[in-house]
Amino acid sequence: MKLQPEDIEHLALLSRIQVSQDEQVALAEKIDAVLGYVGEIAKVDTSAYQHAEAGAHRNILRADVPTGTPGESRERILDNAPKREGDFVRVQQMFE
């Protein structure tokens, strides 16, 4: 199936991008070339190959261990705040 400029226009609308008439023609040709290449790959017989497995180990996560001393990260965060008032970050008033 060959893409038409109208198809590209529809894709551009879905993607919320603006594409000129000249770009529509060029994009249709490029996307057709990519889809043709993917079609060639799909023709390859892979029945002689086994599917690779990731192995027995799955979802190995490190232990959730706190780092630093209690309150240390809070102090680092507050030290980086532009304005501080005690143990709080001071921000501009948003409501009257």
N, CA, C and O atoms as a GROMACS GRO file, in nm:
protein
  384
    1MET      N    1   0.084  -0.118   0.000
    1MET     CA    2   0.000   0.000   0.000
    1MET      C    3   0.088   0.124   0.000
    1MET      O    4   0.172   0.141   0.088
    2LYS      N    5   0.070   0.207  -0.096
    2LYS     CA    6   0.149   0.329  -0.107
    2LYS      C    7   0.077   0.441  -0.034
    2LYS      O    8  -0.043   0.464  -0.053
    3LEU      N    9   0.152   0.511   0.050
    3LEU     CA   10   0.093   0.623   0.123
    3LEU      C   11   0.067   0.740   0.030
    3LEU      O   12   0.146   0.769  -0.060
    4GLN      N   13  -0.042   0.805   0.053
    4GLN     CA   14  -0.079   0.923  -0.023
    4GLN      C   15  -0.054   1.047   0.063
    4GLN      O   16  -0.047   1.036   0.186
    5PRO      N   17  -0.040   1.163   0.001
    5PRO     CA   18  -0.023   1.286   0.081
    5PRO      C   19  -0.137   1.308   0.180
    5PRO      O   20  -0.116   1.369   0.285
    6GLU      N   21  -0.256   1.259   0.148
    6GLU     CA   22  -0.369   1.272   0.242
    6GLU      C   23  -0.344   1.191   0.370
    6GLU      O   24  -0.383   1.231   0.479
    7ASP      N   25  -0.279   1.075   0.353
    7ASP     CA   26  -0.245   0.994   0.469
    7ASP      C   27  -0.146   1.068   0.559
    7ASP      O   28  -0.158   1.065   0.682
    8ILE      N   29  -0.050   1.134   0.497
    8ILE     CA   30   0.048   1.210   0.573
    8ILE      C   31  -0.020   1.328   0.642
    8ILE      O   32   0.014   1.362   0.755
    9GLU      N   33  -0.115   1.390   0.573
    9GLU     CA   34  -0.190   1.500   0.633
    9GLU      C   35  -0.266   1.453   0.757
    9GLU      O   36  -0.272   1.522   0.858
   10HIS      N   37  -0.326   1.334   0.747
   10HIS     CA   38  -0.398   1.278   0.861
   10HIS      C   39  -0.302   1.247   0.976
   10HIS      O   40  -0.332   1.276   1.092
   11LEU      N   41  -0.186   1.188   0.945
   11LEU     CA   42  -0.086   1.161   1.049
   11LEU      C   43  -0.036   1.290   1.113
   11LEU      O   44  -0.014   1.295   1.234
   12ALA      N   45  -0.018   1.394   1.032
   12ALA     CA   46   0.026   1.523   1.086
   12ALA      C   47  -0.079   1.581   1.179
   12ALA      O   48  -0.045   1.639   1.282
   13LEU      N   49  -0.205   1.566   1.142
   13LEU     CA   50  -0.313   1.614   1.228
   13LEU      C   51  -0.313   1.539   1.361
   13LEU      O   52  -0.327   1.601   1.467
   14LEU      N   53  -0.298   1.407   1.357
   14LEU     CA   54  -0.293   1.328   1.479
   14LEU      C   55  -0.171   1.364   1.565
   14LEU      O   56  -0.177   1.362   1.688
   15SER      N   57  -0.060   1.396   1.498
   15SER     CA   58   0.064   1.431   1.568
   15SER      C   59   0.069   1.577   1.610
   15SER      O   60   0.161   1.620   1.680
   16ARG      N   61  -0.029   1.651   1.565
   16ARG     CA   62  -0.036   1.795   1.593
   16ARG      C   63   0.088   1.870   1.544
   16ARG      O   64   0.147   1.952   1.615
   17ILE      N   65   0.127   1.838   1.420
   17ILE     CA   66   0.237   1.910   1.356
   17ILE      C   67   0.188   1.965   1.223
   17ILE      O   68   0.094   1.913   1.164
   18GLN      N   69   0.254   2.070   1.178
   18GLN     CA   70   0.219   2.128   1.048
   18GLN      C   71   0.315   2.074   0.943
   18GLN      O   72   0.436   2.074   0.962
   19VAL      N   73   0.259   2.027   0.831
   19VAL     CA   74   0.338   1.973   0.722
   19VAL      C   75   0.289   2.037   0.593
   19VAL      O   76   0.170   2.032   0.562
   20SER      N   77   0.382   2.096   0.518
   20SER     CA   78   0.344   2.160   0.392
   20SER      C   79   0.317   2.053   0.286
   20SER      O   80   0.345   1.935   0.307
   21GLN      N   81   0.262   2.095   0.171
   21GLN     CA   82   0.231   2.003   0.062
   21GLN      C   83   0.356   1.932   0.012
   21GLN      O   84   0.355   1.811  -0.011
   22ASP      N   85   0.466   2.009  -0.003
   22ASP     CA   86   0.592   1.949  -0.050
   22ASP      C   87   0.644   1.847   0.051
   22ASP      O   88   0.694   1.741   0.013
   23GLU      N   89   0.632   1.880   0.179
   23GLU     CA   90   0.677   1.788   0.283
   23GLU      C   91   0.591   1.662   0.286
   23GLU      O   92   0.641   1.553   0.316
   24GLN      N   93   0.462   1.675   0.256
   24GLN     CA   94   0.374   1.559   0.256
   24GLN      C   95   0.419   1.457   0.152
   24GLN      O   96   0.422   1.337   0.179
   25VAL      N   97   0.455   1.505   0.034
   25VAL     CA   98   0.499   1.416  -0.073
   25VAL      C   99   0.631   1.349  -0.033
   25VAL      O  100   0.647   1.228  -0.048
   26ALA      N  101   0.726   1.428   0.019
   26ALA     CA  102   0.856   1.374   0.057
   26ALA      C  103   0.841   1.274   0.172
   26ALA      O  104   0.904   1.168   0.171
   27LEU      N  105   0.758   1.306   0.271
   27LEU     CA  106   0.739   1.215   0.384
   27LEU      C  107   0.671   1.086   0.341
   27LEU      O  108   0.704   0.978   0.391
   28ALA      N  109   0.577   1.095   0.248
   28ALA     CA  110   0.510   0.975   0.198
   28ALA      C  111   0.611   0.881   0.134
   28ALA      O  112   0.605   0.760   0.154
   29GLU      N  113   0.703   0.936   0.056
   29GLU     CA  114   0.806   0.853  -0.008
   29GLU      C  115   0.899   0.791   0.096
   29GLU      O  116   0.934   0.673   0.085
   30LYS      N  117   0.940   0.869   0.196
   30LYS     CA  118   1.032   0.817   0.297
   30LYS      C  119   0.966   0.710   0.382
   30LYS      O  120   1.028   0.608   0.412
   31ILE      N  121   0.841   0.732   0.422
   31ILE     CA  122   0.772   0.633   0.505
   31ILE      C  123   0.746   0.506   0.424
   31ILE      O  124   0.754   0.396   0.479
   32ASP      N  125   0.716   0.519   0.293
   32ASP     CA  126   0.699   0.401   0.208
   32ASP      C  127   0.829   0.321   0.202
   32ASP      O  128   0.826   0.198   0.205
   33ALA      N  129   0.942   0.390   0.195
   33ALA     CA  130   1.071   0.320   0.191
   33ALA      C  131   1.096   0.245   0.321
   33ALA      O  132   1.143   0.131   0.319
   34VAL      N  133   1.065   0.306   0.433
   34VAL     CA  134   1.084   0.241   0.563
   34VAL      C  135   0.992   0.120   0.575
   34VAL      O  136   1.035   0.013   0.617
   35LEU      N  137   0.865   0.137   0.538
   35LEU     CA  138   0.770   0.026   0.546
   35LEU      C  139   0.809  -0.087   0.451
   35LEU      O  140   0.788  -0.204   0.482
   36GLY      N  141   0.865  -0.052   0.336
   36GLY     CA  142   0.913  -0.154   0.243
   36GLY      C  143   1.028  -0.234   0.302
   36GLY      O  144   1.035  -0.356   0.286
   37TYR      N  145   1.118  -0.165   0.372
   37TYR     CA  146   1.230  -0.231   0.438
   37TYR      C  147   1.180  -0.324   0.548
   37TYR      O  148   1.229  -0.436   0.562
   38VAL      N  149   1.086  -0.278   0.626
   38VAL     CA  150   1.028  -0.361   0.733
   38VAL      C  151   0.959  -0.482   0.672
   38VAL      O  152   0.965  -0.592   0.728
   39GLY      N  153   0.895  -0.463   0.559
   39GLY     CA  154   0.831  -0.576   0.491
   39GLY      C  155   0.932  -0.680   0.446
   39GLY      O  156   0.904  -0.800   0.451
   40GLU      N  157   1.048  -0.636   0.402
   40GLU     CA  158   1.154  -0.729   0.362
   40GLU      C  159   1.205  -0.807   0.483
   40GLU      O  160   1.230  -0.927   0.472
   41ILE      N  161   1.220  -0.742   0.595
   41ILE     CA  162   1.266  -0.809   0.717
   41ILE      C  163   1.163  -0.914   0.760
   41ILE      O  164   1.200  -1.023   0.805
   42ALA      N  165   1.035  -0.882   0.747
   42ALA     CA  166   0.930  -0.974   0.787
   42ALA      C  167   0.930  -1.101   0.702
   42ALA      O  168   0.878  -1.204   0.746
   43LYS      N  169   0.987  -1.097   0.581
   43LYS     CA  170   0.990  -1.213   0.493
   43LYS      C  171   1.095  -1.315   0.534
   43LYS      O  172   1.090  -1.430   0.488
   44VAL      N  173   1.190  -1.277   0.618
   44VAL     CA  174   1.300  -1.366   0.656
   44VAL      C  175   1.246  -1.482   0.739
   44VAL      O  176   1.170  -1.462   0.834
   45ASP      N  177   1.287  -1.604   0.702
   45ASP     CA  178   1.245  -1.724   0.774
   45ASP      C  179   1.329  -1.739   0.900
   45ASP      O  180   1.450  -1.759   0.892
   46THR      N  181   1.266  -1.730   1.014
   46THR     CA  182   1.338  -1.741   1.142
   46THR      C  183   1.298  -1.867   1.218
   46THR      O  184   1.326  -1.880   1.337
   47SER      N  185   1.234  -1.961   1.149
   47SER     CA  186   1.187  -2.081   1.218
   47SER      C  187   1.301  -2.168   1.268
   47SER      O  188   1.282  -2.248   1.360
   48ALA      N  189   1.420  -2.156   1.210
   48ALA     CA  190   1.534  -2.237   1.251
   48ALA      C  191   1.602  -2.183   1.377
   48ALA      O  192   1.690  -2.248   1.433
   49TYR      N  193   1.563  -2.067   1.421
   49TYR     CA  194   1.627  -2.005   1.536
   49TYR      C  195   1.538  -2.015   1.660
   49TYR      O  196   1.416  -2.001   1.652
   50GLN      N  197   1.603  -2.040   1.773
   50GLN     CA  198   1.529  -2.041   1.898
   50GLN      C  199   1.517  -1.899   1.948
   50GLN      O  200   1.603  -1.814   1.923
   51HIS      N  201   1.411  -1.873   2.020
   51HIS     CA  202   1.393  -1.742   2.078
   51HIS      C  203   1.487  -1.727   2.197
   51HIS      O  204   1.498  -1.818   2.280
   52ALA      N  205   1.553  -1.617   2.205
   52ALA     CA  206   1.647  -1.592   2.314
   52ALA      C  207   1.569  -1.562   2.442
   52ALA      O  208   1.468  -1.491   2.440
   53GLU      N  209   1.616  -1.615   2.549
   53GLU     CA  210   1.556  -1.590   2.680
   53GLU      C  211   1.650  -1.502   2.760
   53GLU      O  212   1.772  -1.506   2.743
   54ALA      N  213   1.593  -1.422   2.846
   54ALA     CA  214   1.673  -1.332   2.928
   54ALA      C  215   1.745  -1.406   3.040
   54ALA      O  216   1.841  -1.352   3.097
   55GLY      N  217   1.702  -1.526   3.073
   55GLY     CA  218   1.764  -1.602   3.180
   55GLY      C  219   1.670  -1.615   3.297
   55GLY      O  220   1.557  -1.568   3.295
   56ALA      N  221   1.721  -1.681   3.400
   56ALA     CA  222   1.638  -1.709   3.517
   56ALA      C  223   1.618  -1.588   3.607
   56ALA      O  224   1.521  -1.580   3.681
   57HIS      N  225   1.709  -1.494   3.600
   57HIS     CA  226   1.702  -1.378   3.689
   57HIS      C  227   1.611  -1.271   3.628
   57HIS      O  228   1.633  -1.225   3.516
   58ARG      N  229   1.512  -1.234   3.703
   58ARG     CA  230   1.419  -1.130   3.657
   58ARG      C  231   1.393  -1.033   3.771
   58ARG      O  232   1.385  -1.073   3.887
   59ASN      N  233   1.381  -0.909   3.738
   59ASN     CA  234   1.346  -0.804   3.834
   59ASN      C  235   1.433  -0.807   3.960
   59ASN      O  236   1.383  -0.804   4.072
   60ILE      N  237   1.562  -0.812   3.938
   60ILE     CA  238   1.653  -0.810   4.052
   60ILE      C  239   1.671  -0.665   4.093
   60ILE      O  240   1.720  -0.583   4.015
   61LEU      N  241   1.631  -0.633   4.212
   61LEU     CA  242   1.638  -0.496   4.262
   61LEU      C  243   1.729  -0.491   4.382
   61LEU      O  244   1.742  -0.589   4.456
   62ARG      N  245   1.791  -0.379   4.400
   62ARG     CA  246   1.876  -0.364   4.519
   62ARG      C  247   1.786  -0.343   4.640
   62ARG      O  248   1.668  -0.308   4.627
   63ALA      N  249   1.842  -0.367   4.754
   63ALA     CA  250   1.766  -0.347   4.877
   63ALA      C  251   1.738  -0.198   4.896
   63ALA      O  252   1.822  -0.114   4.865
   64ASP      N  253   1.623  -0.167   4.944
   64ASP     CA  254   1.584  -0.029   4.968
   64ASP      C  255   1.636   0.013   5.105
   64ASP      O  256   1.567   0.000   5.206
   65VAL      N  257   1.759   0.062   5.105
   65VAL     CA  258   1.826   0.097   5.229
   65VAL      C  259   1.847   0.249   5.230
   65VAL      O  260   1.899   0.304   5.134
   66PRO      N  261   1.808   0.316   5.337
   66PRO     CA  262   1.830   0.460   5.341
   66PRO      C  263   1.979   0.492   5.345
   66PRO      O  264   2.058   0.422   5.408
   67THR      N  265   2.016   0.599   5.276
   67THR     CA  266   2.155   0.642   5.276
   67THR      C  267   2.165   0.772   5.354
   67THR      O  268   2.071   0.851   5.355
   68GLY      N  269   2.276   0.793   5.419
   68GLY     CA  270   2.296   0.914   5.497
   68GLY      C  271   2.224   0.905   5.630
   68GLY      O  272   2.165   0.803   5.665
   69THR      N  273   2.233   1.012   5.702
   69THR     CA  274   2.170   1.016   5.835
   69THR      C  275   2.031   1.076   5.824
   69THR      O  276   2.002   1.147   5.727
   70PRO      N  277   1.944   1.047   5.921
   70PRO     CA  278   1.810   1.105   5.916
   70PRO      C  279   1.816   1.258   5.912
   70PRO      O  280   1.887   1.320   5.992
   71GLY      N  281   1.743   1.317   5.821
   71GLY     CA  282   1.739   1.462   5.810
   71GLY      C  283   1.846   1.521   5.721
   71GLY      O  284   1.839   1.639   5.686
   72GLU      N  285   1.946   1.441   5.682
   72GLU     CA  286   2.055   1.493   5.601
   72GLU      C  287   2.005   1.536   5.463
   72GLU      O  288   2.040   1.644   5.415
   73SER      N  289   1.924   1.453   5.400
   73SER     CA  290   1.875   1.489   5.267
   73SER      C  291   1.780   1.608   5.275
   73SER      O  292   1.778   1.692   5.185
   74ARG      N  293   1.701   1.616   5.383
   74ARG     CA  294   1.612   1.731   5.401
   74ARG      C  295   1.694   1.859   5.409
   74ARG      O  296   1.658   1.960   5.349
   75GLU      N  297   1.803   1.855   5.483
   75GLU     CA  298   1.889   1.973   5.496
   75GLU      C  299   1.951   2.011   5.361
   75GLU      O  300   1.960   2.129   5.329
   76ARG      N  301   1.993   1.911   5.283
   76ARG     CA  302   2.051   1.941   5.151
   76ARG      C  303   1.946   2.006   5.062
   76ARG      O  304   1.977   2.100   4.989
   77ILE      N  305   1.823   1.957   5.068
   77ILE     CA  306   1.716   2.015   4.986
   77ILE      C  307   1.689   2.158   5.030
   77ILE      O  308   1.678   2.249   4.947
   78LEU      N  309   1.677   2.178   5.160
   78LEU     CA  310   1.648   2.313   5.211
   78LEU      C  311   1.763   2.408   5.184
   78LEU      O  312   1.740   2.527   5.162
   79ASP      N  313   1.887   2.360   5.186
   79ASP     CA  314   2.002   2.445   5.156
   79ASP      C  315   2.001   2.492   5.011
   79ASP      O  316   2.055   2.598   4.980
   80ASN      N  317   1.939   2.415   4.922
   80ASN     CA  318   1.933   2.452   4.781
   80ASN      C  319   1.811   2.537   4.747
   80ASN      O  320   1.801   2.588   4.635
   81ALA      N  321   1.722   2.553   4.840
   81ALA     CA  322   1.602   2.634   4.815
   81ALA      C  323   1.639   2.782   4.808
   81ALA      O  324   1.727   2.826   4.882
   82PRO      N  325   1.574   2.859   4.721
   82PRO     CA  326   1.607   3.001   4.711
   82PRO      C  327   1.575   3.077   4.840
   82PRO      O  328   1.651   3.166   4.879
   83LYS      N  329   1.465   3.043   4.905
   83LYS     CA  330   1.428   3.108   5.032
   83LYS      C  331   1.386   2.999   5.129
   83LYS      O  332   1.322   2.901   5.092
   84ARG      N  333   1.424   3.018   5.253
   84ARG     CA  334   1.396   2.918   5.355
   84ARG      C  335   1.341   2.986   5.479
   84ARG      O  336   1.384   3.095   5.516
   85GLU      N  337   1.245   2.921   5.540
   85GLU     CA  338   1.189   2.972   5.664
   85GLU      C  339   1.180   2.854   5.760
   85GLU      O  340   1.085   2.776   5.755
   86GLY      N  341   1.278   2.841   5.848
   86GLY     CA  342   1.284   2.727   5.939
   86GLY      C  343   1.307   2.599   5.862
   86GLY      O  344   1.403   2.590   5.786
   87ASP      N  345   1.220   2.500   5.881
   87ASP     CA  346   1.232   2.373   5.809
   87ASP      C  347   1.144   2.369   5.684
   87ASP      O  348   1.108   2.261   5.637
   88PHE      N  349   1.108   2.486   5.631
   88PHE     CA  350   1.020   2.492   5.516
   88PHE      C  351   1.083   2.576   5.405
   88PHE      O  352   1.167   2.662   5.431
   89VAL      N  353   1.042   2.549   5.283
   89VAL     CA  354   1.083   2.630   5.168
   89VAL      C  355   0.983   2.742   5.157
   89VAL      O  356   0.862   2.719   5.156
   90ARG      N  357   1.031   2.864   5.149
   90ARG     CA  358   0.945   2.981   5.140
   90ARG      C  359   0.917   3.007   4.992
   90ARG      O  360   1.009   3.018   4.911
   91VAL      N  361   0.787   3.016   4.958
   91VAL     CA  362   0.747   3.042   4.820
   91VAL      C  363   0.659   3.165   4.816
   91VAL      O  364   0.607   3.211   4.917
   92GLN      N  365   0.644   3.218   4.696
   92GLN     CA  366   0.561   3.337   4.678
   92GLN      C  367   0.415   3.300   4.700
   92GLN      O  368   0.371   3.192   4.660
   93GLN      N  369   0.341   3.390   4.762
   93GLN     CA  370   0.200   3.368   4.789
   93GLN      C  371   0.126   3.359   4.657
   93GLN      O  372   0.146   3.441   4.567
   94MET      N  373   0.039   3.259   4.644
   94MET     CA  374  -0.033   3.239   4.519
   94MET      C  375  -0.177   3.289   4.527
   94MET      O  376  -0.233   3.327   4.425
   95PHE      N  377  -0.236   3.292   4.644
   95PHE     CA  378  -0.373   3.334   4.660
   95PHE      C  379  -0.380   3.448   4.761
   95PHE      O  380  -0.295   3.459   4.850
   96GLU      N  381  -0.478   3.531   4.746
   96GLU     CA  382  -0.496   3.643   4.839
   96GLU      C  383  -0.592   3.606   4.948
   96GLU      O  384  -0.619   3.687   5.036
   0.00000   0.00000   0.00000
